[in-house]
Amino acid sequence: NIHKNIGRSFHGTYSSSSLQANVLEFLDCHHHFYDTLNNGFSTFLNRFFPNESYLPYEYYNDVVEPIEESEVLGKRIRGGGGMIRHIGSVHVELMPDDGL
């Protein structure tokens, strides 16, 4: 379930009492989702990638989970033993036909 995976990254893993000074919050300021096989919103993109998709669950698996679970990144935060918490992201529409 896409929403279950994404929800897990924002809820349930952290509570306000568990947030400490060694937690670095991360906001991804630009990413794209697309599904050219099931959506006709971008004929330009569909010409080059007719059967491609990159959906929220893939973003979670590729970006959120590895960042939050990385021991290497955690060791670099404020003297080690820290963690990174993904707090959100900004989805940017990828070449829609209507230009909006």
Contacts in CASP RR format, 6 or more apart in sequence:
PFRMAT RR
TARGET T0000
AUTHOR 0000-0000-0000
METHOD contacts of the structure
MODEL  1
NIHKNIGRSFHGTYSSSSLQANVLEFLDCHHHFYDTLNNGFSTFLNRFFP
NESYLPYEYYNDVVEPIEESEVLGKRIRGGGGMIRHIGSVHVELMPDDGL
2 55 0 8 1.000
2 56 0 8 1.000
2 57 0 8 1.000
3 56 0 8 1.000
5 56 0 8 1.000
5 57 0 8 1.000
5 60 0 8 1.000
5 61 0 8 1.000
6 56 0 8 1.000
6 57 0 8 1.000
6 60 0 8 1.000
6 64 0 8 1.000
8 60 0 8 1.000
9 60 0 8 1.000
9 64 0 8 1.000
9 65 0 8 1.000
9 68 0 8 1.000
9 86 0 8 1.000
10 86 0 8 1.000
10 87 0 8 1.000
10 88 0 8 1.000
13 68 0 8 1.000
13 85 0 8 1.000
14 23 0 8 1.000
14 85 0 8 1.000
19 85 0 8 1.000
21 78 0 8 1.000
22 77 0 8 1.000
22 78 0 8 1.000
22 79 0 8 1.000
22 80 0 8 1.000
22 81 0 8 1.000
22 82 0 8 1.000
22 83 0 8 1.000
23 77 0 8 1.000
23 82 0 8 1.000
23 83 0 8 1.000
23 84 0 8 1.000
23 85 0 8 1.000
24 74 0 8 1.000
24 77 0 8 1.000
24 78 0 8 1.000
24 82 0 8 1.000
24 83 0 8 1.000
24 84 0 8 1.000
24 85 0 8 1.000
25 84 0 8 1.000
25 85 0 8 1.000
25 87 0 8 1.000
26 67 0 8 1.000
26 84 0 8 1.000
26 85 0 8 1.000
26 86 0 8 1.000
26 87 0 8 1.000
26 88 0 8 1.000
27 87 0 8 1.000
27 88 0 8 1.000
27 89 0 8 1.000
27 90 0 8 1.000
28 63 0 8 1.000
28 86 0 8 1.000
28 88 0 8 1.000
28 89 0 8 1.000
28 90 0 8 1.000
29 89 0 8 1.000
29 90 0 8 1.000
30 90 0 8 1.000
30 92 0 8 1.000
31 59 0 8 1.000
31 63 0 8 1.000
31 89 0 8 1.000
31 90 0 8 1.000
31 91 0 8 1.000
31 92 0 8 1.000
32 54 0 8 1.000
32 91 0 8 1.000
32 92 0 8 1.000
32 93 0 8 1.000
32 94 0 8 1.000
33 54 0 8 1.000
33 55 0 8 1.000
33 56 0 8 1.000
33 59 0 8 1.000
33 91 0 8 1.000
33 94 0 8 1.000
34 42 0 8 1.000
34 45 0 8 1.000
34 49 0 8 1.000
34 52 0 8 1.000
34 53 0 8 1.000
34 54 0 8 1.000
34 94 0 8 1.000
35 52 0 8 1.000
35 53 0 8 1.000
35 54 0 8 1.000
35 55 0 8 1.000
36 42 0 8 1.000
36 45 0 8 1.000
36 46 0 8 1.000
36 49 0 8 1.000
36 50 0 8 1.000
36 51 0 8 1.000
36 52 0 8 1.000
36 53 0 8 1.000
37 50 0 8 1.000
37 51 0 8 1.000
37 52 0 8 1.000
37 53 0 8 1.000
38 53 0 8 1.000
40 46 0 8 1.000
40 97 0 8 1.000
41 96 0 8 1.000
41 97 0 8 1.000
42 94 0 8 1.000
42 95 0 8 1.000
42 96 0 8 1.000
42 97 0 8 1.000
43 97 0 8 1.000
44 95 0 8 1.000
44 97 0 8 1.000
45 94 0 8 1.000
45 95 0 8 1.000
59 89 0 8 1.000
63 86 0 8 1.000
63 89 0 8 1.000
64 86 0 8 1.000
67 73 0 8 1.000
67 84 0 8 1.000
67 86 0 8 1.000
68 83 0 8 1.000
68 84 0 8 1.000
68 85 0 8 1.000
68 86 0 8 1.000
70 84 0 8 1.000
73 84 0 8 1.000
74 80 0 8 1.000
74 81 0 8 1.000
74 82 0 8 1.000
74 83 0 8 1.000
74 84 0 8 1.000
75 81 0 8 1.000
75 82 0 8 1.000
77 83 0 8 1.000
77 84 0 8 1.000
93 100 0 8 1.000
END
